[in-house]
């Protein structure tokens, strides 16, 4: 009913305009016309924010005992023969998939145990593993106050975002995508790797004259 009334008003206006020597343009608005909304503000995928405390979980493989420690950055924690030192703890800001990264240094007082000093990620634990037959160490989260690096507010990130790429036309060539703005902070560099261990010399092959260790010849029939 409303569309018929609008069409009648449009025809009447068009007749009056043509009688007066003018041109009338009439358009009927559609209620189901798509409305393009701007994309939501999101942090770049390499953005992290710092927290003051690293939350670490330790599993004793001998008795299945689990202990969770809150280790402030720059301090140590002790569990049986282990000594853990937290250097930093980072987590993803809102609008990004949740993840946690902690830079830990783990030492075992037992002789012959391999130490660990590097990043541990909660969502990808295989990237940083403490190789130990007695204990399993994993980062489970961050806590405490916000510390550096602190990402800017989303309003600032949205202002720094590049404009959307317009579709190419026949008269002008298509422009390449704008370079993304660098926002937030990436993971700090890992400490230098320890020097590789010297390879053990291979045993010398037995002399040709030694019949006891020489292999029997292959006979072809």
SEVO-467975 format. One record per residue: residue number from 1; residue in three letters; z, x, y of N, C-alpha, C in turn. Coordinates in nm, 2 decimals. Atoms other than C-alpha are relative to their C-alpha. Layout:
BEGIN
{node NUM, "Ala", {Z, X, Y}, {Z, X, Y}, {Z, X, Y}}
...
! end
This chain:
BEGIN
{node 1, "Unk", {0.00, 0.08, -0.12}, {0.00, 0.00, 0.00}, {0.00, 0.09, 0.13}}
{node 2, "Unk", {-0.01, -0.09, -0.12}, {0.09, 0.28, 0.24}, {-0.13, 0.07, 0.02}}
{node 3, "Unk", {0.13, -0.07, -0.02}, {-0.23, 0.46, 0.17}, {-0.11, -0.09, 0.06}}
{node 4, "Unk", {0.10, 0.10, -0.06}, {-0.44, 0.15, 0.24}, {0.03, -0.02, 0.15}}
{node 5, "Unk", {-0.03, 0.01, -0.14}, {-0.26, 0.11, 0.57}, {-0.04, 0.12, 0.08}}
{node 6, "Unk", {0.04, -0.12, -0.07}, {-0.31, 0.47, 0.67}, {-0.16, 0.01, 0.01}}
{node 7, "Unk", {0.15, -0.01, -0.01}, {-0.68, 0.45, 0.58}, {-0.06, -0.10, 0.10}}
{node 8, "Unk", {0.05, 0.10, -0.10}, {-0.72, 0.13, 0.79}, {0.02, 0.05, 0.14}}
{node 9, "Unk", {-0.03, -0.05, -0.14}, {-0.55, 0.30, 1.09}, {-0.10, 0.11, 0.03}}
{node 10, "Unk", {0.10, -0.11, -0.02}, {-0.78, 0.60, 1.04}, {-0.14, -0.05, 0.03}}
{node 11, "Unk", {0.14, 0.05, -0.03}, {-1.10, 0.39, 1.03}, {0.00, -0.06, 0.14}}
{node 12, "Unk", {-0.01, 0.06, -0.14}, {-0.98, 0.20, 1.35}, {-0.01, 0.11, 0.10}}
{node 13, "Unk", {0.00, -0.11, -0.10}, {-0.91, 0.53, 1.53}, {-0.14, 0.06, 0.01}}
{node 14, "Unk", {0.13, -0.07, 0.00}, {-1.25, 0.67, 1.42}, {-0.10, -0.09, 0.08}}
{node 15, "Unk", {0.09, 0.08, -0.08}, {-1.43, 0.36, 1.56}, {0.02, 0.00, 0.14}}
{node 16, "Unk", {-0.03, -0.01, -0.14}, {-1.26, 0.37, 1.89}, {-0.05, 0.13, 0.06}}
{node 17, "Unk", {0.04, -0.13, -0.05}, {-1.33, 0.74, 1.92}, {-0.15, 0.01, 0.01}}
{node 18, "Unk", {0.14, 0.00, -0.01}, {-1.70, 0.70, 1.84}, {-0.06, -0.09, 0.11}}
{node 19, "Unk", {0.04, 0.09, -0.11}, {-1.73, 0.41, 2.09}, {0.01, 0.07, 0.13}}
{node 20, "Unk", {-0.02, -0.07, -0.13}, {-1.60, 0.64, 2.36}, {-0.07, 0.13, 0.01}}
{node 21, "Unk", {0.08, -0.13, 0.00}, {-1.83, 0.93, 2.27}, {0.08, 0.12, -0.05}}
{node 22, "Unk", {-0.07, -0.11, 0.05}, {-1.57, 1.14, 2.11}, {0.00, 0.01, -0.15}}
{node 23, "Unk", {-0.01, -0.03, 0.15}, {-1.49, 1.27, 1.76}, {0.15, 0.00, -0.04}}
{node 24, "Unk", {-0.14, 0.01, 0.04}, {-1.17, 1.18, 1.58}, {0.00, 0.05, -0.14}}
{node 25, "Unk", {-0.03, -0.06, 0.13}, {-1.04, 1.38, 1.28}, {0.13, -0.07, -0.05}}
{node 26, "Unk", {-0.11, 0.07, 0.06}, {-0.81, 1.19, 1.05}, {0.02, 0.06, -0.14}}
{node 27, "Unk", {-0.04, -0.06, 0.13}, {-0.63, 1.34, 0.75}, {0.12, -0.08, -0.06}}
{node 28, "Unk", {-0.11, 0.07, 0.07}, {-0.41, 1.17, 0.50}, {0.08, 0.11, -0.08}}
{node 29, "Unk", {-0.08, -0.10, 0.07}, {-0.12, 1.39, 0.39}, {0.04, -0.04, -0.14}}
{node 30, "Unk", {-0.04, 0.03, 0.14}, {-0.05, 1.41, 0.02}, {0.14, 0.04, -0.03}}
{node 31, "Unk", {-0.14, -0.04, 0.02}, {0.30, 1.40, -0.10}, {0.01, 0.10, -0.11}}
{node 32, "Unk", {0.00, -0.10, 0.11}, {0.21, 1.61, -0.41}, {-0.07, 0.13, 0.03}}
{node 33, "Unk", {0.07, -0.12, -0.04}, {0.05, 1.89, -0.21}, {0.10, 0.12, -0.03}}
{node 34, "Unk", {-0.09, -0.12, 0.03}, {0.19, 2.24, -0.33}, {0.05, 0.06, 0.13}}
{node 35, "Unk", {-0.06, -0.07, -0.11}, {0.42, 2.41, -0.09}, {0.04, 0.14, -0.04}}
{node 36, "Unk", {-0.03, -0.14, 0.04}, {0.42, 2.79, -0.11}, {0.12, 0.05, 0.06}}
{node 37, "Unk", {-0.12, -0.05, -0.05}, {0.76, 2.94, -0.08}, {0.00, 0.15, -0.01}}
{node 38, "Unk", {0.00, -0.15, 0.01}, {0.83, 3.31, -0.01}, {0.08, 0.04, -0.12}}
{node 39, "Unk", {-0.08, -0.05, 0.12}, {0.96, 3.51, -0.31}, {0.14, 0.03, 0.04}}
{node 40, "Unk", {-0.14, -0.03, -0.03}, {1.33, 3.56, -0.34}, {0.02, 0.15, 0.02}}
{node 41, "Unk", {-0.03, -0.14, -0.03}, {1.48, 3.88, -0.21}, {0.06, 0.06, -0.13}}
{node 42, "Unk", {-0.05, -0.07, 0.12}, {1.54, 4.13, -0.49}, {0.01, 0.15, 0.03}}
{node 43, "Unk", {-0.01, -0.15, -0.01}, {1.66, 4.49, -0.51}, {-0.11, 0.07, -0.08}}
{node 44, "Unk", {0.10, -0.07, 0.08}, {1.41, 4.75, -0.63}, {0.06, 0.04, -0.13}}
{node 45, "Unk", {-0.05, -0.02, 0.14}, {1.44, 4.83, -1.00}, {0.08, 0.13, -0.02}}
{node 46, "Unk", {-0.08, -0.13, 0.02}, {1.59, 5.18, -0.94}, {0.12, 0.00, 0.08}}
{node 47, "Unk", {-0.12, 0.00, -0.09}, {1.89, 5.06, -0.73}, {0.12, -0.01, -0.09}}
{node 48, "Unk", {-0.13, -0.01, 0.06}, {2.24, 5.14, -0.84}, {0.11, -0.01, 0.11}}
{node 49, "Unk", {-0.11, -0.01, -0.09}, {2.58, 5.09, -0.67}, {0.12, 0.06, -0.07}}
{node 50, "Unk", {-0.10, -0.08, 0.06}, {2.88, 5.31, -0.73}, {0.13, -0.08, 0.00}}
{node 51, "Unk", {-0.14, 0.06, 0.02}, {3.23, 5.20, -0.85}, {0.09, 0.12, -0.02}}
{node 52, "Unk", {-0.10, -0.11, 0.00}, {3.55, 5.40, -0.84}, {0.06, 0.03, -0.14}}
{node 53, "Unk", {-0.07, -0.01, 0.13}, {3.66, 5.35, -1.21}, {-0.10, -0.02, -0.11}}
{node 54, "Unk", {0.08, 0.02, 0.12}, {3.48, 5.40, -1.54}, {0.08, -0.05, -0.11}}
{node 55, "Unk", {-0.07, 0.06, 0.11}, {3.58, 5.18, -1.83}, {-0.06, 0.05, -0.13}}
{node 56, "Unk", {0.05, -0.07, 0.12}, {3.55, 5.37, -2.16}, {0.07, -0.05, -0.12}}
{node 57, "Unk", {-0.06, 0.04, 0.13}, {3.61, 5.26, -2.52}, {-0.02, 0.11, -0.10}}
{node 58, "Unk", {-0.01, -0.11, 0.10}, {3.71, 5.50, -2.79}, {0.03, -0.07, -0.14}}
{node 59, "Unk", {-0.02, 0.05, 0.13}, {3.69, 5.42, -3.16}, {0.04, 0.12, -0.09}}
{node 60, "Unk", {-0.04, -0.10, 0.10}, {3.89, 5.63, -3.41}, {-0.06, -0.04, -0.14}}
{node 61, "Unk", {0.07, 0.03, 0.12}, {3.67, 5.64, -3.72}, {0.08, 0.01, -0.12}}
{node 62, "Unk", {-0.08, -0.02, 0.11}, {3.95, 5.73, -3.95}, {0.09, -0.12, -0.03}}
{node 63, "Unk", {-0.08, 0.12, 0.02}, {4.18, 5.43, -3.89}, {-0.05, -0.13, 0.07}}
{node 64, "Unk", {0.06, 0.11, -0.06}, {3.94, 5.20, -3.70}, {0.08, -0.05, 0.12}}
{node 65, "Unk", {-0.07, 0.04, -0.12}, {4.17, 5.20, -3.39}, {-0.09, 0.01, 0.12}}
{node 66, "Unk", {0.08, 0.01, -0.13}, {4.01, 5.10, -3.06}, {0.09, 0.01, 0.12}}
{node 67, "Unk", {-0.07, -0.01, -0.12}, {4.14, 5.21, -2.73}, {-0.09, 0.00, 0.12}}
{node 68, "Unk", {0.08, 0.01, -0.12}, {4.00, 5.12, -2.38}, {0.08, 0.07, 0.11}}
{node 69, "Unk", {-0.05, -0.07, -0.11}, {4.06, 5.35, -2.09}, {-0.07, -0.03, 0.13}}
{node 70, "Unk", {0.05, 0.00, -0.14}, {4.02, 5.30, -1.71}, {0.02, 0.13, 0.06}}
{node 71, "Unk", {-0.01, -0.13, -0.05}, {3.94, 5.64, -1.58}, {-0.06, 0.01, 0.14}}
{node 72, "Unk", {0.05, -0.02, -0.14}, {3.91, 5.69, -1.20}, {-0.10, 0.12, 0.00}}
{node 73, "Unk", {0.09, -0.11, -0.02}, {3.62, 5.91, -1.09}, {0.07, 0.12, 0.05}}
{node 74, "Unk", {-0.07, -0.13, -0.04}, {3.73, 6.27, -1.07}, {0.13, 0.03, -0.08}}
{node 75, "Unk", {-0.12, -0.02, 0.07}, {4.02, 6.23, -1.31}, {-0.02, 0.00, -0.15}}
{node 76, "Unk", {0.01, -0.02, 0.14}, {4.10, 6.29, -1.68}, {0.08, -0.10, -0.07}}
{node 77, "Unk", {-0.07, 0.09, 0.09}, {4.22, 6.08, -1.97}, {0.00, 0.07, -0.14}}
{node 78, "Unk", {-0.01, -0.06, 0.13}, {4.35, 6.20, -2.31}, {0.03, -0.10, -0.10}}
{node 79, "Unk", {-0.02, 0.09, 0.12}, {4.33, 6.03, -2.65}, {0.00, 0.09, -0.12}}
{node 80, "Unk", {-0.02, -0.09, 0.11}, {4.47, 6.23, -2.94}, {-0.06, 0.14, 0.03}}
{node 81, "Unk", {0.05, -0.13, -0.03}, {4.25, 6.54, -2.95}, {-0.11, 0.00, 0.10}}
{node 82, "Unk", {0.11, 0.02, -0.10}, {4.00, 6.41, -2.69}, {0.05, 0.02, 0.14}}
{node 83, "Unk", {-0.02, 0.00, -0.15}, {3.99, 6.49, -2.32}, {-0.13, -0.05, 0.06}}
{node 84, "Unk", {0.12, 0.06, -0.07}, {3.76, 6.27, -2.11}, {0.02, 0.02, 0.15}}
{node 85, "Unk", {0.01, -0.02, -0.15}, {3.66, 6.34, -1.75}, {-0.11, -0.09, 0.05}}
{node 86, "Unk", {0.10, 0.09, -0.06}, {3.48, 6.07, -1.55}, {-0.05, 0.07, 0.14}}
{node 87, "Unk", {0.05, -0.05, -0.13}, {3.25, 6.21, -1.28}, {-0.05, -0.11, 0.09}}
{node 88, "Unk", {0.05, 0.11, -0.08}, {3.09, 5.89, -1.16}, {-0.03, -0.12, -0.09}}
{node 89, "Unk", {0.03, 0.12, 0.07}, {3.03, 5.53, -1.26}, {-0.09, -0.09, 0.09}}
{node 90, "Unk", {0.10, 0.08, -0.07}, {2.73, 5.32, -1.15}, {-0.03, -0.13, -0.07}}
{node 91, "Unk", {0.04, 0.12, 0.06}, {2.63, 4.96, -1.21}, {-0.12, -0.06, 0.08}}
{node 92, "Unk", {0.11, 0.07, -0.07}, {2.33, 4.74, -1.12}, {0.05, -0.10, 0.10}}
{node 93, "Unk", {-0.04, 0.10, -0.10}, {2.36, 4.52, -0.81}, {-0.05, -0.14, -0.05}}
{node 94, "Unk", {0.06, 0.14, 0.03}, {2.29, 4.14, -0.82}, {-0.15, 0.00, 0.01}}
{node 95, "Unk", {0.15, 0.03, 0.01}, {1.93, 4.02, -0.88}, {-0.06, 0.10, -0.10}}
{node 96, "Unk", {0.05, -0.09, 0.10}, {1.89, 4.30, -1.14}, {0.07, -0.02, -0.13}}
{node 97, "Unk", {-0.07, 0.01, 0.13}, {1.96, 4.30, -1.52}, {0.13, 0.09, 0.00}}
{node 98, "Unk", {-0.12, -0.07, 0.01}, {2.32, 4.40, -1.58}, {0.00, 0.13, -0.08}}
{node 99, "Unk", {-0.01, -0.12, 0.07}, {2.38, 4.76, -1.68}, {0.10, 0.09, 0.06}}
{node 100, "Unk", {-0.11, -0.10, -0.05}, {2.64, 5.04, -1.64}, {-0.04, 0.14, -0.05}}
{node 101, "Unk", {0.02, -0.15, 0.03}, {2.60, 5.42, -1.63}, {0.12, 0.08, 0.04}}
{node 102, "Unk", {-0.12, -0.08, -0.04}, {2.89, 5.66, -1.64}, {-0.03, 0.14, -0.04}}
{node 103, "Unk", {0.01, -0.15, 0.02}, {2.88, 6.04, -1.61}, {0.13, 0.05, -0.06}}
{node 104, "Unk", {-0.13, -0.04, 0.07}, {3.14, 6.16, -1.86}, {-0.02, 0.14, -0.06}}
{node 105, "Unk", {-0.01, -0.13, 0.07}, {3.25, 6.50, -1.99}, {0.11, -0.02, -0.11}}
{node 106, "Unk", {-0.09, 0.02, 0.12}, {3.41, 6.47, -2.34}, {0.02, 0.13, -0.07}}
{node 107, "Unk", {-0.04, -0.12, 0.08}, {3.59, 6.76, -2.52}, {0.09, -0.04, -0.11}}
{node 108, "Unk", {-0.09, 0.01, 0.11}, {3.75, 6.77, -2.86}, {0.06, 0.13, -0.03}}
{node 109, "Unk", {-0.08, -0.13, 0.02}, {4.03, 7.02, -2.92}, {-0.02, 0.06, -0.14}}
{node 110, "Unk", {0.02, -0.06, 0.14}, {3.93, 7.06, -3.29}, {-0.11, 0.11, 0.01}}
{node 111, "Unk", {0.09, -0.11, 0.00}, {3.74, 7.38, -3.36}, {-0.13, -0.04, -0.06}}
{node 112, "Unk", {0.13, 0.02, 0.05}, {3.37, 7.36, -3.40}, {-0.06, -0.13, 0.05}}
{node 113, "Unk", {0.05, 0.13, -0.05}, {3.32, 7.02, -3.22}, {-0.09, 0.02, 0.12}}
{node 114, "Unk", {0.10, -0.01, -0.11}, {3.02, 6.98, -2.99}, {0.05, -0.08, 0.12}}
{node 115, "Unk", {-0.04, 0.08, -0.12}, {3.12, 6.87, -2.63}, {-0.12, -0.08, 0.05}}
{node 116, "Unk", {0.10, 0.08, -0.06}, {2.93, 6.62, -2.43}, {0.03, 0.00, 0.15}}
{node 117, "Unk", {-0.01, 0.01, -0.15}, {2.86, 6.62, -2.05}, {-0.13, -0.06, 0.05}}
{node 118, "Unk", {0.13, 0.07, -0.05}, {2.60, 6.37, -1.92}, {0.03, -0.15, 0.02}}
{node 119, "Unk", {0.00, 0.14, -0.02}, {2.52, 6.01, -1.86}, {0.01, -0.08, -0.13}}
{node 120, "Unk", {0.00, 0.10, 0.10}, {2.61, 5.72, -2.09}, {-0.03, -0.13, 0.06}}
{node 121, "Unk", {0.04, 0.13, -0.05}, {2.44, 5.39, -2.05}, {0.05, -0.11, -0.10}}
{node 122, "Unk", {-0.05, 0.11, 0.09}, {2.59, 5.06, -2.18}, {-0.11, -0.07, -0.07}}
{node 123, "Unk", {0.10, 0.07, 0.06}, {2.26, 4.89, -2.25}, {-0.09, 0.09, -0.09}}
{node 124, "Unk", {0.07, -0.09, 0.08}, {2.10, 5.20, -2.40}, {0.09, 0.11, -0.05}}
{node 125, "Unk", {-0.09, -0.10, 0.04}, {2.37, 5.38, -2.58}, {-0.06, 0.12, -0.08}}
{node 126, "Unk", {0.06, -0.11, 0.07}, {2.13, 5.60, -2.78}, {-0.04, 0.11, 0.09}}
{node 127, "Unk", {0.05, -0.10, -0.10}, {2.03, 5.79, -2.46}, {0.11, 0.11, 0.02}}
{node 128, "Unk", {-0.11, -0.09, -0.02}, {2.38, 5.95, -2.43}, {0.10, -0.02, -0.11}}
{node 129, "Unk", {-0.08, 0.02, 0.12}, {2.57, 6.00, -2.76}, {0.09, 0.12, -0.01}}
{node 130, "Unk", {-0.10, -0.10, 0.03}, {2.89, 6.20, -2.82}, {0.00, 0.02, -0.15}}
{node 131, "Unk", {0.01, -0.03, 0.14}, {2.83, 6.37, -3.15}, {0.13, 0.05, -0.05}}
{node 132, "Unk", {-0.13, -0.04, 0.05}, {3.16, 6.37, -3.33}, {0.03, -0.08, -0.12}}
{node 133, "Unk", {-0.03, 0.07, 0.13}, {3.27, 6.29, -3.69}, {0.12, -0.09, 0.01}}
{node 134, "Unk", {-0.13, 0.07, 0.00}, {3.61, 6.15, -3.58}, {0.00, -0.11, 0.10}}
{node 135, "Unk", {-0.02, 0.10, -0.11}, {3.56, 5.95, -3.26}, {-0.14, -0.05, 0.04}}
{node 136, "Unk", {0.12, 0.06, -0.06}, {3.30, 5.72, -3.11}, {0.04, -0.04, 0.15}}
{node 137, "Unk", {-0.02, 0.02, -0.15}, {3.29, 5.71, -2.72}, {-0.11, -0.08, 0.06}}
{node 138, "Unk", {0.11, 0.08, -0.06}, {3.10, 5.44, -2.53}, {0.06, -0.05, 0.13}}
{node 139, "Unk", {-0.03, 0.06, -0.13}, {3.10, 5.32, -2.17}, {-0.02, -0.15, -0.01}}
{node 140, "Unk", {0.01, 0.15, 0.01}, {3.16, 4.94, -2.14}, {0.00, -0.06, 0.14}}
{node 141, "Unk", {0.01, 0.06, -0.13}, {3.17, 4.89, -1.76}, {0.06, 0.09, 0.11}}
{node 142, "Unk", {-0.05, -0.06, -0.11}, {3.28, 4.99, -1.42}, {0.11, -0.09, 0.07}}
{node 143, "Unk", {-0.11, 0.08, -0.07}, {3.58, 4.88, -1.21}, {0.04, 0.07, 0.13}}
{node 144, "Unk", {-0.05, -0.06, -0.12}, {3.77, 4.95, -0.89}, {-0.09, -0.04, 0.12}}
{node 145, "Unk", {0.07, 0.03, -0.13}, {3.64, 4.95, -0.53}, {-0.14, 0.06, -0.01}}
{node 146, "Unk", {0.14, -0.05, -0.01}, {3.28, 5.01, -0.43}, {0.00, 0.13, 0.07}}
{node 147, "Unk", {0.01, -0.14, -0.06}, {3.19, 5.37, -0.35}, {-0.15, 0.03, 0.01}}
{node 148, "Unk", {0.14, -0.04, -0.01}, {2.87, 5.55, -0.27}, {-0.06, 0.03, -0.13}}
{node 149, "Unk", {0.10, 0.06, -0.09}, {2.59, 5.48, -0.33}, {0.02, -0.15, 0.01}}
{node 150, "Unk", {-0.01, 0.14, -0.03}, {2.62, 5.14, -0.17}, {-0.14, -0.06, 0.04}}
{node 151, "Unk", {0.13, 0.05, -0.05}, {2.29, 4.94, -0.15}, {0.01, -0.09, 0.12}}
{node 152, "Unk", {0.00, 0.08, -0.12}, {2.20, 4.76, 0.17}, {0.01, -0.15, -0.04}}
{node 153, "Unk", {0.00, 0.14, 0.03}, {2.24, 4.38, 0.19}, {-0.14, -0.05, -0.03}}
{node 154, "Unk", {0.13, 0.06, 0.04}, {1.96, 4.16, 0.05}, {-0.08, -0.03, 0.12}}
{node 155, "Unk", {0.08, 0.04, -0.12}, {1.86, 4.05, 0.40}, {-0.07, 0.12, 0.05}}
{node 156, "Unk", {0.07, -0.12, -0.04}, {1.78, 4.41, 0.49}, {-0.11, 0.04, -0.09}}
{node 157, "Unk", {0.10, -0.04, 0.10}, {1.60, 4.47, 0.17}, {-0.13, -0.09, 0.01}}
{node 158, "Unk", {0.12, 0.09, -0.02}, {1.38, 4.16, 0.23}, {-0.08, 0.03, 0.13}}
{node 159, "Unk", {0.08, -0.04, -0.12}, {1.29, 4.28, 0.58}, {-0.08, 0.13, -0.03}}
{node 160, "Unk", {0.07, -0.12, 0.03}, {1.19, 4.62, 0.44}, {-0.11, -0.02, -0.11}}
{node 161, "Unk", {0.10, 0.02, 0.11}, {0.98, 4.47, 0.16}, {-0.14, 0.00, 0.06}}
{node 162, "Unk", {0.14, 0.00, -0.04}, {0.60, 4.52, 0.19}, {-0.05, -0.14, 0.01}}
{node 163, "Unk", {0.06, 0.14, 0.00}, {0.40, 4.21, 0.29}, {-0.08, -0.03, -0.12}}
{node 164, "Unk", {0.07, 0.03, 0.12}, {0.23, 4.03, 0.01}, {-0.15, 0.03, 0.02}}
{node 165, "Unk", {0.14, -0.04, 0.00}, {-0.13, 4.13, -0.08}, {-0.08, -0.13, 0.01}}
{node 166, "Unk", {0.09, 0.12, -0.01}, {-0.39, 3.87, 0.04}, {-0.12, 0.02, -0.09}}
{node 167, "Unk", {0.12, -0.01, 0.09}, {-0.68, 3.79, -0.19}, {-0.12, 0.06, 0.08}}
{node 168, "Unk", {0.12, -0.06, -0.06}, {-1.00, 3.98, -0.12}, {-0.11, -0.10, 0.04}}
{node 169, "Unk", {0.11, 0.09, -0.05}, {-1.29, 3.81, 0.07}, {-0.13, 0.08, -0.02}}
{node 170, "Unk", {0.13, -0.06, 0.02}, {-1.66, 3.87, 0.05}, {-0.04, 0.10, 0.12}}
{node 171, "Unk", {0.03, -0.08, -0.12}, {-1.67, 4.03, 0.40}, {0.08, 0.13, 0.00}}
{node 172, "Unk", {-0.08, -0.12, 0.00}, {-1.39, 4.28, 0.35}, {0.04, 0.04, -0.14}}
{node 173, "Unk", {-0.04, -0.04, 0.13}, {-1.31, 4.49, 0.05}, {0.15, -0.02, -0.02}}
{node 174, "Unk", {-0.14, 0.03, 0.03}, {-0.98, 4.43, -0.13}, {0.08, 0.13, 0.03}}
{node 175, "Unk", {-0.09, -0.11, -0.03}, {-0.70, 4.65, -0.01}, {0.10, 0.02, -0.11}}
{node 176, "Unk", {-0.09, -0.03, 0.10}, {-0.48, 4.83, -0.25}, {0.14, -0.05, 0.03}}
{node 177, "Unk", {-0.14, 0.04, -0.02}, {-0.11, 4.73, -0.30}, {0.07, 0.10, 0.08}}
{node 178, "Unk", {-0.08, -0.09, -0.08}, {0.13, 4.87, -0.05}, {0.10, 0.07, -0.08}}
{node 179, "Unk", {-0.09, -0.08, 0.07}, {0.36, 5.14, -0.16}, {0.14, -0.06, 0.01}}
{node 180, "Unk", {-0.13, 0.06, -0.01}, {0.71, 5.00, -0.25}, {0.09, 0.08, 0.08}}
{node 181, "Unk", {-0.11, -0.07, -0.08}, {1.00, 5.08, -0.02}, {0.10, 0.05, -0.10}}
{node 182, "Unk", {-0.10, -0.06, 0.08}, {1.25, 5.31, -0.17}, {0.14, -0.05, 0.05}}
{node 183, "Unk", {-0.12, 0.06, -0.03}, {1.58, 5.13, -0.17}, {0.11, 0.04, -0.09}}
{node 184, "Unk", {-0.11, -0.03, 0.09}, {1.93, 5.20, -0.31}, {0.00, 0.15, -0.04}}
{node 185, "Unk", {-0.01, -0.14, 0.05}, {1.98, 5.52, -0.51}, {-0.02, 0.00, -0.15}}
{node 186, "Unk", {0.02, -0.02, 0.14}, {1.87, 5.65, -0.85}, {0.12, 0.07, -0.05}}
{node 187, "Unk", {-0.10, -0.07, 0.06}, {2.09, 5.81, -1.10}, {0.00, 0.15, 0.05}}
{node 188, "Unk", {0.00, -0.14, -0.04}, {2.21, 6.16, -0.98}, {-0.05, 0.08, -0.12}}
{node 189, "Unk", {0.05, -0.09, 0.11}, {2.06, 6.45, -1.17}, {0.10, 0.04, -0.10}}
{node 190, "Unk", {-0.09, -0.04, 0.11}, {2.21, 6.55, -1.50}, {0.03, 0.15, 0.02}}
{node 191, "Unk", {-0.03, -0.14, -0.01}, {2.39, 6.88, -1.52}, {-0.10, 0.09, -0.08}}
{node 192, "Unk", {0.09, -0.08, 0.07}, {2.19, 7.18, -1.64}, {0.03, 0.01, -0.15}}
{node 193, "Unk", {-0.02, 0.00, 0.14}, {2.14, 7.19, -2.01}, {0.05, 0.14, -0.05}}
{node 194, "Unk", {-0.05, -0.13, 0.05}, {2.32, 7.46, -2.21}, {-0.11, 0.08, -0.06}}
{node 195, "Unk", {0.11, -0.09, 0.06}, {2.11, 7.76, -2.33}, {-0.01, -0.03, -0.14}}
{node 196, "Unk", {0.02, 0.03, 0.14}, {1.95, 7.70, -2.66}, {0.06, 0.11, -0.09}}
{node 197, "Unk", {-0.06, -0.09, 0.09}, {2.12, 7.86, -2.96}, {-0.11, 0.09, -0.07}}
{node 198, "Unk", {0.10, -0.09, 0.06}, {1.95, 8.16, -3.12}, {-0.03, -0.05, -0.14}}
{node 199, "Unk", {0.04, 0.05, 0.13}, {1.76, 8.07, -3.43}, {0.04, 0.10, -0.11}}
{node 200, "Unk", {-0.04, -0.09, 0.11}, {1.89, 8.21, -3.76}, {-0.12, 0.06, -0.06}}
{node 201, "Unk", {0.11, -0.07, 0.06}, {1.67, 8.47, -3.92}, {-0.03, -0.06, -0.14}}
{node 202, "Unk", {0.04, 0.05, 0.13}, {1.48, 8.34, -4.22}, {0.02, 0.12, -0.11}}
{node 203, "Unk", {-0.02, -0.11, 0.10}, {1.56, 8.53, -4.55}, {-0.14, 0.06, -0.04}}
{node 204, "Unk", {0.13, -0.07, 0.04}, {1.30, 8.78, -4.66}, {-0.05, -0.04, -0.13}}
{node 205, "Unk", {0.05, 0.04, 0.13}, {1.07, 8.68, -4.94}, {0.03, 0.11, -0.11}}
{node 206, "Unk", {-0.02, -0.10, 0.10}, {1.13, 8.85, -5.28}, {-0.12, 0.10, -0.01}}
{node 207, "Unk", {0.11, -0.10, 0.02}, {0.93, 9.17, -5.35}, {-0.09, -0.05, -0.11}}
{node 208, "Unk", {0.10, 0.04, 0.10}, {0.61, 9.13, -5.56}, {0.04, 0.04, -0.14}}
{node 209, "Unk", {-0.03, -0.05, 0.14}, {0.75, 9.33, -5.85}, {0.12, -0.07, -0.06}}
{node 210, "Unk", {-0.11, 0.06, 0.06}, {1.05, 9.11, -5.91}, {-0.05, -0.12, -0.08}}
{node 211, "Unk", {0.06, 0.11, 0.08}, {0.95, 8.90, -6.21}, {0.10, -0.12, -0.01}}
{node 212, "Unk", {-0.09, 0.11, 0.01}, {1.27, 8.70, -6.22}, {-0.01, -0.11, 0.11}}
{node 213, "Unk", {0.01, 0.09, -0.11}, {1.22, 8.54, -5.88}, {-0.14, -0.04, 0.03}}
{node 214, "Unk", {0.14, 0.03, -0.03}, {0.84, 8.54, -5.88}, {-0.04, -0.13, -0.06}}
{node 215, "Unk", {0.05, 0.12, 0.06}, {0.66, 8.21, -5.94}, {-0.10, 0.02, -0.10}}
{node 216, "Unk", {0.10, -0.02, 0.11}, {0.46, 8.17, -6.25}, {-0.14, -0.04, 0.05}}
{node 217, "Unk", {0.14, 0.03, -0.04}, {0.08, 8.18, -6.20}, {-0.05, -0.14, -0.05}}
{node 218, "Unk", {0.06, 0.13, 0.03}, {-0.11, 7.85, -6.20}, {-0.12, 0.03, -0.09}}
{node 219, "Unk", {0.11, -0.01, 0.10}, {-0.34, 7.83, -6.51}, {-0.09, -0.12, 0.01}}
{node 220, "Unk", {0.10, 0.11, 0.00}, {-0.66, 7.63, -6.48}, {-0.08, 0.00, -0.13}}
{node 221, "Unk", {0.07, 0.01, 0.12}, {-0.82, 7.50, -6.79}, {-0.14, -0.06, 0.02}}
! end
